[in-house]
């Protein structure tokens, strides 16, 4: 078996090194060959971690011709910050490298088991690779998974066939032990547990068996969202067509927003290029109009908007989970 752990600038040390140790220990108990490598999308190089900028040697380039496991760690850095050293920015930067193209190819290969720890699943999600797939990440990134069309599952490890994802940072140990058990056998996994004096924790969720019936009260927050009616005088100021610009971390997007009323309720659409999408659940909260909508550029996301107006000027922001918010400015054209 070949195991490749992918490093990228800003990666989290524990996400990568903990599984490396588990897999290396498992190899000691086997007669068959198990190789464990630290690799990068660019090839052999020193890769700088997100913790104290420690440089770790990637020994080779990620090889998609090798059957086995590919593991993607998350990033480490500031949490409540949108600066260059924040986790969301580092994850997004990873998606803008050759790694993104390699992962799109890897997830299509039947002889590759793609695995993530913590924010690694966010890298896949931001690349549009988790749409309709069950996955988990750090609890602060679960909203991002949902925004990208993934199906978030609150578990320690999520097994969705050829995709295995793990939760927060320390889940890397449990992810690796589960993979050892699944691919090499429970006795090998138990031997490694004893060697490390580690007891696995949390739920392992699998995409198999009976599906639970959905509860009508499963998401009471969404159930309480009511369409915005025109009873409030405040809403009249928002009606019309707005030429807006959204400043994202990877460039500016021009979006034409059209707000009107239908049967006493505010409705709207957003046009980006030739694509027109409806505004979901527009609602007035104080002097701010809020809605969500699905976009495909610069990536597949469900964005949540919050805007206010001053005469014929509109200002606000668009947000998707833990990603940095994007500023919106615009003016009324009709």
C-alpha positions in Angstrom: 0.0 0.0 0.0 1.2 3.5 -0.8 0.2 6.4 1.4 0.9 10.0 0.4 0.4 12.9 2.8 0.2 16.2 1.0 1.9 19.3 2.4 1.1 22.8 1.3 2.3 26.2 2.6 0.5 26.9 5.8 -0.4 23.2 6.6 -1.1 22.1 10.1 1.7 20.1 11.6 -0.4 17.7 13.7 -2.9 17.1 10.9 0.0 15.7 8.8 2.5 14.3 11.3 0.1 12.4 13.5 -1.2 10.2 10.6 2.3 9.8 9.3 3.4 8.3 12.6 0.3 6.0 12.7 0.8 4.7 9.2 4.6 4.3 9.8 3.9 2.3 13.0 1.4 0.1 11.1 4.0 -0.8 8.5 6.2 -2.2 11.3 3.6 -4.9 12.0 3.1 -6.1 8.4 5.0 -8.4 6.1 3.6 -6.6 3.1 5.2 -3.3 1.9 3.7 -0.1 3.1 5.2 3.2 2.0 4.5 6.5 3.7 5.6 9.7 2.0 5.3 13.4 2.7 4.7 14.9 -0.8 3.6 18.2 -2.4 1.8 19.2 -5.5 5.0 20.9 -6.8 7.5 18.1 -6.0 10.5 17.8 -3.7 10.8 21.0 -1.7 10.7 22.5 1.8 7.2 23.3 2.8 6.5 25.9 5.5 3.9 24.9 8.1 1.4 27.3 9.6 2.8 26.8 13.1 5.9 28.9 13.7 6.7 28.5 10.0 8.5 25.2 10.5 10.0 23.9 7.3 9.3 20.3 6.5 10.8 18.3 3.6 8.4 17.0 1.0 10.3 14.1 -0.6 8.4 13.8 -3.9 5.6 15.1 -6.1 2.1 13.8 -5.5 1.8 10.8 -7.8 -1.7 9.9 -8.9 -0.5 6.7 -10.6 0.2 5.1 -7.2 -2.7 3.2 -5.8 -3.5 3.8 -2.1 -4.3 6.6 0.2 -3.9 10.3 -0.3 -4.3 12.4 2.8 -4.9 16.2 2.8 -4.3 18.0 6.1 -5.8 21.4 7.1 -4.1 24.7 7.7 -3.2 26.4 10.9 -3.1 30.1 11.7 -5.3 32.8 13.1 -9.0 32.0 13.5 -10.8 35.3 14.0 -9.0 37.2 11.3 -9.1 37.6 7.5 -5.5 38.5 7.2 -2.8 36.5 5.2 -2.0 34.4 8.2 -5.6 33.3 8.8 -6.8 29.7 8.3 -9.4 30.6 5.7 -7.0 32.5 3.6 -4.4 29.7 3.7 -7.0 27.1 2.8 -8.1 29.3 -0.1 -4.5 29.8 -1.3 -4.0 26.0 -1.4 -7.0 25.8 -3.8 -5.3 28.2 -6.1 -2.2 26.0 -6.6 -1.6 22.9 -8.8 -3.0 20.9 -5.8 -6.5 21.8 -6.8 -6.2 20.2 -10.3 -4.5 17.1 -8.9 -7.3 16.6 -6.3 -10.0 16.9 -9.0 -8.2 14.0 -10.9 -7.6 12.0 -7.7 -11.2 11.9 -6.5 -12.2 10.3 -9.9 -9.7 7.4 -9.6 -11.2 4.2 -8.2 -7.9 2.9 -6.8 -7.3 6.0 -4.7 -8.8 6.6 -1.3 -9.0 10.3 -0.7 -8.7 11.3 3.0 -8.8 14.6 4.8 -8.1 15.8 8.4 -9.7 19.0 9.8 -9.7 21.8 7.2 -8.5 19.4 4.5 -12.1 18.7 3.6 -12.6 22.5 3.2 -9.9 22.5 0.5 -11.9 19.8 -1.4 -15.2 21.7 -0.8 -13.8 25.0 -2.0 -12.6 23.2 -5.2 -16.2 22.0 -5.8 -15.4 18.3 -5.0 -17.7 17.6 -2.1 -21.0 18.6 -3.7 -23.5 15.9 -2.5 -20.9 14.1 -0.5 -21.0 13.4 3.3 -18.1 15.0 5.1 -16.9 16.5 8.4 -14.3 19.1 9.3 -13.4 21.3 12.3 -16.6 22.5 13.9 -15.8 26.1 12.8 -15.8 25.0 9.1 -19.0 23.0 9.0 -21.0 26.0 7.7 -18.5 26.2 4.8 -19.1 22.6 3.9 -22.9 23.3 3.8 -22.3 26.4 1.7 -20.4 24.5 -0.9 -23.1 21.8 -1.4 -21.5 19.1 0.9 -23.6 17.2 3.5 -22.1 18.0 6.9 -22.1 15.1 9.4 -21.4 15.7 13.1 -19.0 12.8 13.6 -15.4 12.2 14.5 -14.8 10.3 11.2 -17.0 10.2 8.1 -16.7 7.3 5.7 -18.4 8.1 2.4 -16.9 5.2 0.4 -13.8 6.5 -1.5 -13.8 9.6 0.7 -12.8 9.6 4.4 -12.9 12.9 6.3 -12.0 13.7 9.9 -13.1 16.5 12.3 -10.8 18.8 14.3 -7.0 18.6 14.6 -6.5 15.7 16.9 -8.9 13.6 14.8 -5.9 12.9 12.5 -4.9 10.1 14.8 -8.4 8.5 14.8 -8.7 8.9 11.0 -5.4 7.2 10.4 -6.3 4.3 12.9 -9.6 3.9 11.2 -7.9 3.7 7.8 -5.4 1.1 9.2 -8.4 -0.9 10.5 -10.3 -0.6 7.2 -7.5 -1.3 4.8 -5.0 -3.4 6.8 -7.2 -5.1 9.5 -8.4 -4.5 13.1 -5.5 -6.4 14.7 -3.0 -4.1 13.1 -5.0 -1.1 14.2 -5.2 -2.5 17.8 -1.4 -3.1 17.8 -0.8 0.5 16.9 -3.2 1.7 19.5 -1.4 -0.2 22.1 2.0 1.1 20.9 0.8 4.7 21.1 -1.3 4.1 24.3 -4.2 5.8 22.5 -7.9 5.0 22.8 -9.9 6.1 19.8 -12.8 8.4 20.5 -15.9 9.8 18.8 -18.4 8.4 16.2 -17.4 6.8 12.9 -20.3 7.6 10.5 -20.7 5.5 7.3 -22.8 6.1 4.3 -24.6 2.8 4.6 -27.6 1.2 6.3 -31.1 2.7 6.8 -31.5 6.4 6.5 -33.2 8.1 9.5 -36.5 9.8 8.8 -36.2 13.6 8.8 -37.6 15.5 11.7 -39.9 18.4 11.0 -38.1 20.3 13.7 -34.6 19.4 12.6 -33.7 22.9 11.7 -36.0 25.3 13.6 -34.0 28.3 12.7 -34.7 27.9 9.0 -38.3 27.1 9.7 -38.8 30.5 11.3 -37.6 32.4 8.3 -40.5 34.3 6.8 -40.7 36.0 3.3 -40.3 39.7 3.5 -43.6 41.6 2.9 -44.0 45.2 1.8 -45.8 46.2 5.0 -42.7 48.0 6.1 -41.9 51.3 4.5 -38.2 50.5 4.8 -38.5 47.8 2.0 -39.6 50.2 -0.7 -36.1 51.8 -0.8 -34.6 48.5 -1.8 -36.7 48.0 -4.9 -35.2 48.4 -8.3 -32.2 47.2 -10.3 -28.8 47.5 -8.7 -25.4 47.4 -10.5 -23.1 45.9 -7.8 -19.5 44.8 -7.5 -18.4 42.1 -5.0 -14.7 42.3 -4.1 -13.6 38.7 -3.5 -10.1 37.6 -2.4 -9.5 36.4 -6.0 -11.0 39.4 -7.9 -14.0 41.6 -8.4 -17.3 40.2 -9.6 -20.0 42.3 -11.3 -23.5 41.3 -10.3 -26.8 42.8 -11.4 -29.4 42.5 -8.6 -33.1 43.0 -9.4 -35.5 43.5 -6.5 -39.2 43.7 -6.9 -42.4 42.5 -5.2 -44.8 39.7 -5.9 -48.1 39.2 -4.0 -47.0 41.5 -1.3 -43.6 39.8 -0.9 -40.1 41.0 -1.9 -38.5 38.8 -4.5 -35.3 39.1 -6.5 -32.7 37.7 -8.9 -29.0 38.1 -9.3 -27.3 38.1 -12.8 -23.6 37.3 -13.2 -22.6 37.1 -16.8 -25.3 35.0 -18.5 -26.3 33.2 -15.3 -29.4 34.3 -13.4 -30.2 32.9 -9.9 -33.0 33.7 -7.5 -32.5 35.3 -4.1 -33.5 32.8 -1.4 -35.5 34.0 1.6 -35.0 37.8 1.3 -35.8 39.3 4.7 -35.6 42.7 6.3 -33.9 42.9 9.6 -33.9 46.5 10.9 -32.5 48.5 8.0 -30.6 45.6 6.4 -31.9 43.4 3.7 -30.6 39.8 3.9 -30.8 36.9 1.6 -28.8 33.8 0.4 -28.1 32.6 -3.1 -26.2 29.9 -5.0 -23.3 31.0 -7.2 -20.9 29.1 -9.4 -18.2 31.7 -9.7 -15.5 32.0 -8.4 -16.5 28.6 -7.0 -19.8 26.8 -6.2 -21.0 28.4 -3.0 -24.2 29.4 -1.2 -23.5 33.0 -0.2 -25.3 34.9 2.6 -25.8 38.6 1.8 -26.5 41.5 4.1 -26.9 45.0 2.6 -28.1 48.4 3.4 -28.9 51.5 1.3 -28.3 55.2 1.4 -30.5 56.7 -1.3 -29.3 55.1 -4.6 -26.2 53.6 -3.1 -26.0 50.0 -1.7 -23.3 48.7 0.6 -22.9 45.3 2.4 -21.1 42.0 2.4 -21.3 38.4 1.1 -20.2 35.6 3.4 -19.8 31.8 3.0 -19.0 30.0 6.2 -15.5 30.7 7.6 -14.3 32.2 4.3 -13.4 35.9 4.4 -16.3 38.2 3.8 -16.5 40.0 0.5 -17.4 43.6 0.3 -20.4 44.6 -1.9 -20.9 48.1 -3.3 -23.5 49.2 -5.9 -25.8 51.8 -7.2 -29.4 51.8 -8.4 -29.8 52.0 -12.2 -33.6 51.9 -12.4 
